[in-house]
Amino acid sequence: MKLYAESLARFQGGSPYIYPLYGLGELPQAFARLSAVYGGTYMLNKPECKVEFDSDGKVIGVTSEGETAKCNKVVCDPSYLSDKVKKVGKVARAVCVMSHPIPDTNDSHSAQVILPQKQLGRKSDMYVFCCSYAHNVAPKGKYIAFVSAEAETDNPEQELKPGVDLLGSVDEIFYDTYDRY
């Protein structure tokens, strides 16, 4: 309880949480700061990084420009370990820019809605998340909504329609699918 109360004063916006204030970019920044406090090392702007493994396949370091940083854990994009990761599916995602909150949420500046798979006749749930200018992620008066689900077809527009329909009118919408590892 004490930590929660102390955290309330640390960040703007009346929340003890750094996310979603300023968007997802704050998460790696917070991680970098905390990592530095505990002796972590960041390798920034390094070309052609190679993750090094021992004979048992465990991570032992990262090499770039002839210099190896020794470690036993690596946090990286799957593209750095393409021979070690296995694609298990895709995620369909819509990013929506709106001029209003999600209808029927009491004009809330943020909301999360989970649409159960059985209600939609799907194999997996669909997720809707909305945040706004109040979180410093959009211009004044704008809201950003994300609709996502495990892709079950090659048509994200049709697949995400139940979630997008909950949003009401949308100013702009961007669809994409991403590999899931």
JOFEN-V583980 format. One record per pair of residues at least 6 apart in sequence whose C-alpha atoms are under 8 Angstrom apart, sorted by sequence separation. I is the first residue (numbers start at 1). J is the second residue. D is the distance in whole Angstrom. If there is no record, write none. Layout:
# JOFEN-V583980
i: <I | I>
j: <J | J>
d: <D | D>
This chain:
# JOFEN-V583980
i: <8 | 10 | 11 | 35 | 53 | 54 | 62 | 63 | 101 | 102 | 105 | 117 | 131 | 132 | 133 | 134 | 138 | 153 | 8 | 9 | 11 | 19 | 52 | 53 | 61 | 62 | 78 | 100 | 101 | 117 | 133 | 137 | 152 | 7 | 8 | 13 | 18 | 19 | 32 | 51 | 52 | 53 | 61 | 62 | 101 | 116 | 117 | 133 | 151 | 7 | 8 | 12 | 18 | 51 | 52 | 61 | 62 | 101 | 102 | 116 | 117 | 132 | 133 | 6 | 7 | 32 | 51 | 52 | 60 | 61 | 115 | 116 | 132 | 133 | 5 | 51 | 52 | 60 | 61 | 114 | 115 | 132 | 149 | 4 | 50 | 51 | 59 | 60 | 114 | 115 | 131 | 132 | 148 | 49 | 50 | 59 | 60 | 61 | 114 | 115 | 130 | 131 | 147 | 49 | 50 | 58 | 59 | 113 | 114 | 130 | 131 | 49 | 59 | 112 | 113 | 130 | 48 | 112 | 113 | 129 | 130 | 147 | 47 | 48 | 111 | 112 | 128 | 129 | 147 | 46 | 47 | 111 | 112 | 128 | 129 | 157 | 46 | 110 | 111 | 127 | 128 | 156 | 110 | 111 | 127 | 128 | 156 | 109 | 110 | 126 | 127 | 156 | 109 | 110 | 126 | 127 | 145 | 109 | 126 | 109 | 125 | 126 | 109 | 124 | 125 | 124 | 151 | 102 | 51 | 101 | 123 | 50 | 51 | 49 | 109 | 126 | 128 | 127 | 126 | 100 | 99 | 100 | 101 | 120 | 99 | 100 | 98 | 99 | 97 | 98 | 97 | 98 | 97 | 98 | 96 | 97 | 115 | 95 | 96 | 95 | 96 | 95 | 94 | 95 | 93 | 94 | 93 | 94 | 93 | 92 | 93 | 91 | 92 | 91 | 92 | 91 | 92 | 90 | 91 | 89 | 90 | 89 | 94 | 93 | 94 | 103 | 92 | 102 | 103 | 102 | 103 | 94 | 101 | 102 | 92 | 93 | 92 | 94 | 98 | 99 | 98 | 99 | 97 | 98 | 96 | 97 | 98 | 96 | 97 | 96 | 97 | 96 | 95 | 96 | 94 | 95 | 94 | 95 | 94 | 93 | 94 | 92 | 93 | 92 | 93 | 92 | 93 | 91 | 92 | 90 | 91 | 90 | 91 | 90 | 91 | 89 | 90 | 88 | 89 | 87 | 88 | 89 | 87 | 88 | 87 | 86 | 85 | 78 | 20 | 23 | 22 | 23 | 21 | 22 | 23 | 20 | 21 | 22 | 21 | 20 | 13 | 13>
j: <14 | 16 | 17 | 41 | 59 | 60 | 68 | 69 | 107 | 108 | 111 | 123 | 137 | 138 | 139 | 140 | 144 | 159 | 15 | 16 | 18 | 26 | 59 | 60 | 68 | 69 | 85 | 107 | 108 | 124 | 140 | 144 | 159 | 15 | 16 | 21 | 26 | 27 | 40 | 59 | 60 | 61 | 69 | 70 | 109 | 124 | 125 | 141 | 159 | 16 | 17 | 21 | 27 | 60 | 61 | 70 | 71 | 110 | 111 | 125 | 126 | 141 | 142 | 16 | 17 | 42 | 61 | 62 | 70 | 71 | 125 | 126 | 142 | 143 | 16 | 62 | 63 | 71 | 72 | 125 | 126 | 143 | 160 | 16 | 62 | 63 | 71 | 72 | 126 | 127 | 143 | 144 | 160 | 62 | 63 | 72 | 73 | 74 | 127 | 128 | 143 | 144 | 160 | 63 | 64 | 72 | 73 | 127 | 128 | 144 | 145 | 64 | 74 | 127 | 128 | 145 | 64 | 128 | 129 | 145 | 146 | 163 | 64 | 65 | 128 | 129 | 145 | 146 | 164 | 64 | 65 | 129 | 130 | 146 | 147 | 175 | 65 | 129 | 130 | 146 | 147 | 175 | 130 | 131 | 147 | 148 | 176 | 130 | 131 | 147 | 148 | 177 | 131 | 132 | 148 | 149 | 167 | 132 | 149 | 133 | 149 | 150 | 134 | 149 | 150 | 150 | 177 | 130 | 80 | 130 | 152 | 80 | 81 | 80 | 143 | 160 | 163 | 163 | 163 | 141 | 141 | 142 | 143 | 162 | 142 | 143 | 142 | 143 | 142 | 143 | 143 | 144 | 144 | 145 | 144 | 145 | 163 | 144 | 145 | 145 | 146 | 146 | 146 | 147 | 146 | 147 | 147 | 148 | 148 | 148 | 149 | 148 | 149 | 149 | 150 | 150 | 151 | 150 | 151 | 150 | 151 | 151 | 156 | 156 | 157 | 166 | 156 | 166 | 167 | 167 | 168 | 160 | 167 | 168 | 159 | 160 | 160 | 164 | 169 | 170 | 170 | 171 | 170 | 171 | 170 | 171 | 172 | 171 | 172 | 172 | 173 | 173 | 173 | 174 | 173 | 174 | 174 | 175 | 175 | 175 | 176 | 175 | 176 | 176 | 177 | 177 | 178 | 177 | 178 | 177 | 178 | 178 | 179 | 179 | 180 | 179 | 180 | 179 | 180 | 179 | 180 | 181 | 180 | 181 | 181 | 181 | 181 | 181 | 131 | 135 | 135 | 136 | 135 | 136 | 137 | 135 | 136 | 137 | 137 | 137 | 134 | 135>
d: <6 | 7 | 7 | 7 | 4 | 6 | 5 | 6 | 6 | 8 | 7 | 6 | 7 | 6 | 6 | 8 | 7 | 7 | 5 | 7 | 7 | 7 | 6 | 5 | 6 | 5 | 7 | 8 | 6 | 5 | 5 | 8 | 8 | 8 | 4 | 8 | 7 | 7 | 8 | 7 | 6 | 7 | 5 | 7 | 6 | 7 | 4 | 6 | 8 | 5 | 8 | 8 | 7 | 8 | 5 | 4 | 8 | 8 | 8 | 5 | 7 | 8 | 6 | 8 | 7 | 7 | 6 | 6 | 6 | 5 | 6 | 7 | 6 | 6 | 8 | 4 | 7 | 5 | 7 | 7 | 5 | 4 | 7 | 6 | 6 | 6 | 7 | 5 | 6 | 6 | 6 | 6 | 7 | 7 | 5 | 5 | 8 | 8 | 5 | 8 | 7 | 6 | 7 | 6 | 6 | 7 | 6 | 6 | 6 | 6 | 7 | 5 | 7 | 7 | 5 | 4 | 6 | 6 | 6 | 5 | 6 | 6 | 7 | 8 | 8 | 4 | 7 | 5 | 7 | 6 | 7 | 6 | 6 | 6 | 7 | 7 | 8 | 7 | 5 | 8 | 5 | 7 | 5 | 7 | 6 | 7 | 7 | 7 | 4 | 7 | 5 | 7 | 6 | 7 | 6 | 6 | 8 | 6 | 5 | 8 | 6 | 8 | 7 | 7 | 8 | 6 | 8 | 7 | 7 | 8 | 8 | 7 | 8 | 8 | 8 | 8 | 6 | 7 | 7 | 7 | 6 | 7 | 6 | 8 | 5 | 6 | 6 | 6 | 7 | 5 | 6 | 6 | 5 | 8 | 6 | 7 | 8 | 7 | 5 | 6 | 6 | 5 | 6 | 7 | 7 | 5 | 6 | 6 | 4 | 6 | 7 | 7 | 5 | 6 | 6 | 4 | 5 | 6 | 5 | 7 | 5 | 7 | 8 | 7 | 8 | 7 | 6 | 7 | 7 | 5 | 7 | 7 | 8 | 7 | 8 | 8 | 7 | 8 | 7 | 8 | 5 | 7 | 6 | 5 | 6 | 6 | 7 | 7 | 5 | 6 | 6 | 4 | 6 | 7 | 7 | 5 | 5 | 7 | 4 | 6 | 7 | 8 | 5 | 6 | 6 | 4 | 8 | 5 | 7 | 6 | 5 | 5 | 6 | 4 | 6 | 6 | 5 | 8 | 5 | 7 | 6 | 7 | 6 | 5 | 4 | 6 | 6 | 8 | 8 | 8 | 6 | 7 | 4 | 5 | 6 | 6 | 6 | 5 | 7 | 8 | 8 | 7>
